[in-house]
């Protein structure tokens, strides 16, 4: 019998390989708009995007400002302009096509699914998450896909965890395990709501964090804690 039978997963860089998806979508979009691809582009974009998402999580900018600033800074870097809205929508649609799972995800979920009820909470964008999930090989494993943009509340706000438990009919947060790569959103958010947490330290960073209950560095290590 598994210790946890109610599990919530983050999506990007927990189940899906977001780094690869981001790079592939960016390259495809630049090609579509016949824009150059200067050296260092992917690293520049990744760093810039992480910074903007941190500002979004800290609520110093909103999602529209994030999209706007991301495009502006990208156009400055490549030295060519395009219509921001058209470019952003094309990029998001390219991103939605990327369904690369991280190593071990498919097998681990298949192993868990007969024993566990599972849900996803993502702070990603609905235009990306919904089609990607609908076309993904793993969708049958999950009872709910909760998207912060649709709910109007994002991780680490306890409301999004409460909403997901309600949807799944789970009454006791202490029985729920949250698995994710983002320490603030996934681990601290879940712990603040009274859940157990498994931090996916994907980048294998050294740290002094102590709020999580479990730490894994590869997805399939999850099975040793369940
Ligand atoms: Mg993530």
Boltz pocket constraint, residues with backbone or C-beta under 6 A from the ligand:
constraints:
  - pocket:
      binder: B
      contacts: [[A, 10], [A, 11], [A, 12], [A, 13], [A, 14], [A, 180], [A, 181], [A, 182]]
      max_distance: 6.0
